[in-house]
Amino acid sequence: MRKCNCSGTCGPQYGDYITRRDFIAKAGASAVMLAAAPAWSAFELAPDALERWRRELLGPSDPRIYSSDRHTDARMHLGGIGTGNFEIGSDGQLTTWQLFNTLRDGHVPFHFLVKTGSVTKLLQTAGGPDWPRVKRIEMTGEYPLAHLQFQDEALPVQLELTAFSPFAPLDSDFSSMPVAVFIFKIHNPTKASQTVSLAALMQNPIGYDASGPNDGSANPSFGGNVNELLHEGKAEGLFMRAEVSSGAGTASSPRSVEQAGKPGKEPAIAPERRPGFGTLALAATAGKITISPATEHRAEVWQRFQADGKFSAPNQGRPNPPAPSGHTVYGAVASTVAIPAGGSVEVPFFLTWHYPNKHNAKNEWMGCHYATRWTDARVVMREAVSGFSDLHKRTERFRATVYDSTLPYWLLDCLTANAAIARHIGVVFRIANGDVYGWEGSNGCCQPTCTHVWGYEQTLSRLFPDLERDMRRIDFKHQQREDGGINNRTDVPSPPHPTGEHPFADGHASCILKAYREALNCPDDSLLKEYWPHIKRGLGYLIARDAKGAVQPSAGPQEAPHPPAGPAGFLQDDQWNTYDEALHGVTTFISGYYMAALRAGEDWAKRLGDSEAADRFRIVFDKGQKKLIELCWNGEYFQQHLPDYMKRQGEVGPGCMADQLIGQWWAHQLGLGYILPKEKVVSSLRSIFKYNFKSDLTGWHHAPRAFAGAKDKGLIICTWPKGGRPEKVMLYSDEVWTGIEYQVAAHMIYEGLIEEAFAIIKAARDRYDGVARAPIQRNPWNEIECGGHYARAMSSWSLLLALSGWEYDGPRQTLRIAPRHTPENFKSFFVGPEGWGKVVQARNLGSQRNEIHLNEGKLVLSQLILSATAKPREVKARRARKLVESAFSFESGSVTLRFKEPVIVQAGRMLAIEMAV
């Protein structure tokens, strides 16, 4: 059995299998009712409460407001792709610092202060030094922007803060800047002018690698720390560095990314190559700026600010002498503004950083890709300040476009909160040579890049397809073996030969499907041609495993088995998978993945004219589809076919697996049609909702780990409504994982089960509401599984694909849009391979109008397929209000519009389609 390489205690507890007897005993009488009643009523809300909650699903919903006195777990992380992060919370604290390439959660003293008249306050409600704090904060978070309102009647002005790191889909460079921007807006509601000073006070943390306590100015990793004045355009502030010759970080223990948080002696690394070595810059760009260059005691900064609201002029002062070994200094930047009666002023602050030293498990330097683009934090500051308007405008444009939608607010939050995972250094990282890798979860959970977990992820692939394509390069050009198998996990940096674990059945199949996704999400057929030899080998590997397992039994004990009968269309060998053990026999979970991969291979082969391969894959697929129904269909859902499952460890038998149709979920996203009969697919999904969704998990025994608690709702991974639960079930069967919940919900949307899907999605988001309670953190931007910010939760982007019916075939320049929620009035975000914007559909009596708005980039269309209620009498297409020559046809509820010449919709433009029905 594979050992989990997690750095913390989030990994599987292999000895904690739960038997049926233990399950009943621990869960009590409610579990007995659970086992006996197919309705699973023991874990449901009271009917009236459930009905009230259900009514909220399909109606309008309001933004979430997180308050500092109640939502203490709400913390949004700032930082670009692969740059490191820290979090801003509803209490105003800046916490959980992971800039230092060790994946440990560090602490860096960094505080904002305000002074107006005789009132001076720390702009946080908890933590930090014992100074007067604001009384209350309300926070809204529409990723990538956090908005805080500071509430204190002692302040004569209204004070707000918007914090963000630059974010724009399809622009990974723009979205990988090591900068956090803090825009304070001050409004004066009084009838008199007000003078207000804001200050950013920060420790110089250079040398610190998130090891040991750090709340003053002493830590063994400090030494040689220097603050010098910074002048970059409009920016005035501080440049924080350390002089190696003075002993910076000489006491620091280097820790590699793989060794984060793990004890043990490590080899020495030169100070300038240690993870905590780097630079930071802190600056303001508005108002009268003054600076406190360096002091060992932050209380001195507070005392001066409280007295004067300002420090020294920015042209005064010299760098401090390098701090002695084991010590550092503080610095502060203040801005003073005069605000007329009834007026408002904005004051931006910037924090930039540059930590170039990431190491692998062998303590070999790998570097950080972002650090190759700038020489230090001062250069980052120069670019951020000069381009501030663009940074803010583009980031806000994305936020505004996503939230300008007819979809429920909580569902939009689900999309953006999990898009944030792509920018958490504990999940997605990029080393100096440009290679992109992904942990399972933050703090270095398990060796990268895990094929079976990343087989659920859809968000990164859509928002930043260039990064996802690099992952495919590593899959097929580093990790693919001679027999075609793709190993699960890789060493970092990836050598040119396979490393890590053997191929996992689900992960290997997902690599084929992901490659087809990337090939379709490409403006030409270059990826189709480049990866076809690898895909043929990858499918050959699965077919060979299939054929090897299809050995005919011998006629008698003295006779040898007959030769293999050829591929049967399903797998029945040791099928290692995302549940960290092997399933055996036949399941639609694994073999459905196999069938979806065969269909992708068949379509791929047809596109490239390889009819022999296409025919071969279709023959195996047809055999498999027939046998899966014969072996696994129980009249209600698909179960495991393994007659002796009770004698084995870790099987499911007649269990109802939430994941039983993951191959169909993939097939829908790729436009591959049904791999199993539609009526059986819908029946299975209804069964999953009926048996696995619990509207009140009070009393449920989560094993071996708990990601939900009393009063929570959630979808259980596997249940046994027909009895037959084995003594030692498949690992994690009794847990709740958001990544699976979103995958199942998206599939339900594809099948028209909207209410059931919304119930599952909202249940998951209700669990992450920011209100602290057992058994997990409830951070809305940190969904937990094996580690935080878990990669599997990025399956959530498939919800948007399903709801909008978005299917774009780049090589064929064909787009399908088929809204499945409120199709009479639908508006949502979209992102294609070269551009992003929003789609709109409106239906009135006798007419339908569709609009495609491009906010950035472009979208090229030769053919557009739209859902329609009836065959239209007339269809007109207009770009920039000018008619576009086209012809249309209607079949099975879809209008296909073919353009005489490819239509290119550019940024700032719209393509409108008008139908008269």
Secondary structure, DSSP 4 states (H G I P E B T S, - for coil): -PPP--SSS-S--TT----HHHHHHHHTHHHHHHHH-TT-GGGS--HHHHHHHHHHHSS--PPP-EETTT-TT-EEEE--TTS-EEEEETTS-EEEEE-SSS---B---EEEEEEETTEEEES-SSSSSSS-B-SEEEEEEETTEEEEEEE-TT-SSEEEEEEE----TT-TTGGG--EEEEEEEEE--SSS-EEEEEEEEEE--TT--S-S--SSSB-TT--SEEEEEEEETTEEEEEEEE-GGGTTTTT-----STTTT--S------GGGSTT--EEEEEE-SSEEEEEEEES-HHHHHHHHHHHS--B-TT---PPPPPPTTB--EEEEEEEEEE-TT-EEEEEEEEEEE----B-TT--B---TGGGS-SSHHHHHHHHHHTHHHHHHHHHHHHHHHHSSSS-HHHHHHHHHHHGGGG-TTTEEE-TT--EEE-SBTTTBSSSP-TTTTTT--HHHHH-HHHHHHHHHHHHHTSB-TTS-B-BS--SSPPSS--SBPPPHHHHHHHHHHHHHHHHTSSSSHHHHHHHHHHHHHHHHHHHHHHHH-BPPPSSTTSPPPPB----SS--S-EE-TTSSEE-SB-HHHHHHHHHHHHHHHHHHHHTT-HHHHHHHHHHHHHHHHHHHHHHB-SSSB--B-TTGGGSSSB-TT-EETTTTHHHHHHHHTT---SS-HHHHHHHHHHHHHHHEES--TT----S--S--TT--EEBSEE-TTS---SSBPTTTT-B-HHHHHHHHHHHHHTT-HHHHHHHHHHHHHH-SS--BTTB---TT---SSSSS-GGGGGGHHHHHHHHT-EEETTTTEEEE---SSTTEEEEEEE-SSEEEEEEEEEETTEEEEEEEEEEEEEEEEEEEEE-SS--SEEEEEETTEEE-EEEEEETTEEEEEEEEEEEEETT-EEEEEEE-
